[in-house]
Amino acid sequence: MAWPKGKPRPTGAGRKKGVPNKATADIRALAQEHGTEALNILRDIAKNGESDAARVAAARDILDRAYGKPRQTIDANVKRSLSDMTEDDLAVLAGINPDEEHER
């Protein structure tokens, strides 16, 4: 059920951290059953692919699955005045979870 836009959610609403998404758990399990076969196909393309692009793409996919995708850095220079920030924004900057009750 979608929550009305602009309305705060009740404390504790939603899926808890670490709980798998039930909608995709079955799909993930099915895909994992074919993981070894898919990896063997990628290995074959990386070794014997007809084009350099296919071999590079297969090798990249294998590395991504083995070691994770490389981190991407983002260079952002955001200028925002503290007076423009909401109390929640300031709480986040202070390392406080704005959804939890705090004495103010």
DOFI-365105 format. One record per residue: x, y, z of N, C-alpha, C in turn; residue number from 1; residue in three letters. Coordinates in nm, 3 decimals. Layout:
BEGIN
X,Y,Z,X,Y,Z,X,Y,Z,NUM,ALA
...
***
This chain:
BEGIN
0.084,-0.117,0.000,0.000,0.000,0.000,0.088,0.123,0.000,1,MET
0.063,0.215,-0.090,0.140,0.338,-0.097,0.098,0.432,0.016,2,ALA
0.194,0.497,0.074,0.167,0.593,0.180,0.141,0.729,0.117,3,TRP
0.045,0.806,0.169,0.016,0.937,0.111,0.140,1.026,0.112,4,PRO
0.166,1.090,0.000,0.282,1.176,-0.014,0.276,1.291,0.085,5,LYS
0.388,1.317,0.150,0.396,1.427,0.243,0.357,1.391,0.386,6,GLY
0.302,1.272,0.405,0.262,1.229,0.540,0.374,1.146,0.600,7,LYS
0.410,1.170,0.725,0.515,1.088,0.787,0.465,0.947,0.813,8,PRO
0.554,0.852,0.794,0.518,0.712,0.820,0.526,0.687,0.971,9,ARG
0.444,0.597,1.020,0.452,0.563,1.163,0.587,0.498,1.195,10,PRO
0.633,0.515,1.316,0.759,0.454,1.359,0.750,0.303,1.342,11,THR
0.852,0.244,1.284,0.854,0.099,1.265,0.785,0.052,1.139,12,GLY
0.735,0.144,1.056,0.666,0.103,0.934,0.766,0.053,0.831,13,ALA
0.723,-0.034,0.746,0.806,-0.083,0.636,0.887,-0.206,0.671,14,GLY
0.960,-0.256,0.573,1.041,-0.376,0.591,1.165,-0.340,0.672,15,ARG
1.199,-0.422,0.767,1.314,-0.399,0.853,1.442,-0.428,0.775,16,LYS
1.551,-0.364,0.815,1.680,-0.386,0.751,1.719,-0.533,0.763,17,LYS
1.768,-0.588,0.653,1.813,-0.726,0.652,1.705,-0.826,0.615,18,GLY
1.580,-0.784,0.612,1.471,-0.875,0.574,1.461,-0.875,0.422,19,VAL
1.470,-0.992,0.358,1.468,-0.994,0.211,1.332,-0.952,0.155,20,PRO
1.336,-0.897,0.037,1.216,-0.857,-0.035,1.146,-0.985,-0.082,21,ASN
1.028,-1.012,-0.029,0.957,-1.136,-0.062,0.915,-1.140,-0.209,22,LYS
0.892,-1.024,-0.269,0.847,-1.021,-0.409,0.955,-1.073,-0.504,23,ALA
1.081,-1.054,-0.468,1.188,-1.096,-0.558,1.265,-1.217,-0.508,24,THR
1.236,-1.266,-0.388,1.312,-1.378,-0.331,1.300,-1.503,-0.419,25,ALA
1.181,-1.533,-0.469,1.163,-1.651,-0.553,1.239,-1.639,-0.685,26,ASP
1.236,-1.521,-0.743,1.306,-1.497,-0.868,1.457,-1.512,-0.848,27,ILE
1.506,-1.456,-0.737,1.649,-1.465,-0.706,1.690,-1.611,-0.688,28,ARG
1.609,-1.688,-0.616,1.641,-1.829,-0.593,1.645,-1.906,-0.725,29,ALA
1.551,-1.879,-0.813,1.547,-1.945,-0.943,1.670,-1.907,-1.026,30,LEU
1.706,-1.780,-1.024,1.823,-1.736,-1.099,1.951,-1.799,-1.044,31,ALA
1.959,-1.815,-0.912,2.079,-1.874,-0.852,2.094,-2.020,-0.889,32,GLN
1.984,-2.088,-0.917,1.993,-2.228,-0.961,2.069,-2.239,-1.093,33,GLU
2.065,-2.134,-1.174,2.129,-2.135,-1.306,2.259,-2.055,-1.307,34,HIS
2.307,-2.016,-1.190,2.426,-1.933,-1.181,2.551,-1.998,-1.236,35,GLY
2.572,-2.125,-1.204,2.692,-2.194,-1.252,2.692,-2.205,-1.404,36,THR
2.577,-2.240,-1.460,2.567,-2.251,-1.606,2.592,-2.115,-1.672,37,GLU
2.533,-2.011,-1.616,2.551,-1.877,-1.673,2.697,-1.833,-1.665,38,ALA
2.763,-1.863,-1.554,2.904,-1.828,-1.540,2.989,-1.905,-1.641,39,LEU
2.955,-2.031,-1.664,3.028,-2.110,-1.765,3.010,-2.050,-1.904,40,ASN
2.891,-2.001,-1.934,2.866,-1.938,-2.064,2.950,-1.810,-2.076,41,ILE
2.951,-1.729,-1.970,3.032,-1.607,-1.972,3.180,-1.640,-1.990,42,LEU
3.227,-1.745,-1.921,3.367,-1.786,-1.935,3.398,-1.826,-2.079,43,ARG
3.306,-1.899,-2.141,3.325,-1.941,-2.280,3.330,-1.820,-2.374,44,ASP
3.241,-1.724,-2.351,3.241,-1.603,-2.436,3.370,-1.525,-2.414,45,ILE
3.415,-1.513,-2.286,3.538,-1.439,-2.258,3.658,-1.502,-2.327,46,ALA
3.659,-1.635,-2.339,3.771,-1.704,-2.403,3.757,-1.712,-2.554,47,LYS
3.633,-1.735,-2.603,3.614,-1.769,-2.744,3.518,-1.677,-2.818,48,ASN
3.483,-1.564,-2.759,3.387,-1.474,-2.823,3.435,-1.427,-2.959,49,GLY
3.339,-1.401,-3.047,3.375,-1.362,-3.184,3.429,-1.220,-3.194,50,GLU
3.392,-1.134,-3.100,3.440,-0.995,-3.108,3.510,-0.958,-2.977,51,SER
3.597,-0.858,-2.989,3.664,-0.808,-2.869,3.562,-0.753,-2.770,52,ASP
3.459,-0.685,-2.819,3.358,-0.626,-2.732,3.287,-0.733,-2.650,53,ALA
3.255,-0.845,-2.713,3.187,-0.955,-2.642,3.279,-1.015,-2.537,54,ALA
3.407,-1.034,-2.570,3.501,-1.091,-2.475,3.522,-0.998,-2.355,55,ARG
3.537,-0.869,-2.384,3.556,-0.771,-2.276,3.433,-0.764,-2.186,56,VAL
3.314,-0.761,-2.246,3.190,-0.754,-2.167,3.175,-0.877,-2.079,57,ALA
3.205,-0.994,-2.132,3.194,-1.118,-2.054,3.296,-1.118,-1.940,58,ALA
3.418,-1.077,-1.969,3.522,-1.072,-1.865,3.483,-0.973,-1.756,59,ALA
3.429,-0.858,-1.795,3.386,-0.757,-1.698,3.274,-0.812,-1.610,60,ARG
3.180,-0.882,-1.669,3.070,-0.940,-1.592,3.121,-1.043,-1.491,61,ASP
3.218,-1.124,-1.533,3.275,-1.223,-1.441,3.345,-1.153,-1.325,62,ILE
3.424,-1.051,-1.355,3.494,-0.978,-1.249,3.397,-0.909,-1.155,63,LEU
3.291,-0.850,-1.210,3.191,-0.783,-1.127,3.126,-0.880,-1.030,64,ASP
3.100,-1.000,-1.076,3.036,-1.099,-0.989,3.133,-1.156,-0.887,65,ARG
3.260,-1.166,-0.925,3.360,-1.222,-0.835,3.405,-1.122,-0.728,66,ALA
3.423,-0.996,-0.768,3.482,-0.898,-0.677,3.392,-0.777,-0.650,67,TYR
3.276,-0.772,-0.712,3.189,-0.655,-0.697,3.226,-0.549,-0.798,68,GLY
3.130,-0.466,-0.829,3.157,-0.359,-0.925,3.249,-0.256,-0.861,69,LYS
3.334,-0.193,-0.942,3.422,-0.091,-0.886,3.340,0.027,-0.833,70,PRO
3.391,0.088,-0.729,3.323,0.204,-0.672,3.332,0.321,-0.768,71,ARG
3.224,0.398,-0.770,3.223,0.518,-0.852,3.227,0.637,-0.759,72,GLN
3.318,0.728,-0.789,3.325,0.848,-0.706,3.237,0.956,-0.768,73,THR
3.181,1.035,-0.681,3.098,1.146,-0.726,3.157,1.273,-0.669,74,ILE
3.186,1.365,-0.757,3.240,1.493,-0.715,3.126,1.592,-0.710,75,ASP
3.080,1.624,-0.591,2.967,1.715,-0.577,3.008,1.831,-0.488,76,ALA
2.978,1.948,-0.533,3.003,2.068,-0.455,2.868,2.135,-0.432,77,ASN
2.807,2.103,-0.319,2.673,2.153,-0.290,2.686,2.265,-0.189,78,VAL
2.630,2.378,-0.224,2.631,2.492,-0.132,2.488,2.516,-0.087,79,LYS
2.469,2.503,0.043,2.336,2.522,0.099,2.353,2.586,0.236,80,ARG
2.276,2.686,0.262,2.284,2.756,0.389,2.214,2.675,0.497,81,SER
2.271,2.678,0.617,2.207,2.608,0.729,2.069,2.664,0.757,82,LEU
2.049,2.791,0.730,1.918,2.851,0.756,1.811,2.800,0.659,83,SER
1.854,2.741,0.546,1.759,2.684,0.449,1.722,2.540,0.483,84,ASP
1.792,2.480,0.580,1.771,2.339,0.610,1.658,2.320,0.711,85,MET
1.591,2.206,0.696,1.486,2.169,0.791,1.552,2.109,0.916,86,THR
1.472,2.089,1.020,1.525,2.025,1.140,1.574,1.883,1.109,87,GLU
1.503,1.813,1.021,1.546,1.678,0.983,1.680,1.682,0.911,88,ASP
1.699,1.780,0.820,1.827,1.794,0.750,1.940,1.816,0.850,89,ASP
1.917,1.903,0.946,2.020,1.934,1.046,2.048,1.812,1.134,90,LEU
1.944,1.735,1.165,1.963,1.615,1.245,2.051,1.515,1.172,91,ALA
2.028,1.499,1.043,2.110,1.407,0.963,2.256,1.453,0.964,92,VAL
2.279,1.582,0.949,2.415,1.635,0.953,2.481,1.608,1.089,93,LEU
2.400,1.612,1.194,2.452,1.589,1.329,2.465,1.441,1.362,94,ALA
2.421,1.354,1.269,2.431,1.211,1.292,2.318,1.155,1.376,95,GLY
2.207,1.227,1.378,2.090,1.183,1.455,1.986,1.133,1.358,96,ILE
1.922,1.021,1.389,1.815,0.970,1.305,1.691,1.055,1.329,97,ASN
1.644,1.130,1.230,1.529,1.219,1.252,1.399,1.145,1.276,98,PRO
1.394,1.015,1.246,1.271,0.938,1.267,1.255,0.890,1.411,99,ASP
1.365,0.894,1.488,1.359,0.850,1.627,1.321,0.967,1.716,100,GLU
1.259,0.936,1.828,1.221,1.039,1.923,1.345,1.083,2.000,101,GLU
1.369,1.213,2.007,1.482,1.269,2.082,1.431,1.384,2.166,102,HIS
1.499,1.405,2.278,1.467,1.522,2.358,1.529,1.643,2.291,103,GLU
1.451,1.747,2.277,1.503,1.867,2.211,1.503,1.983,2.307,104,ARG
***
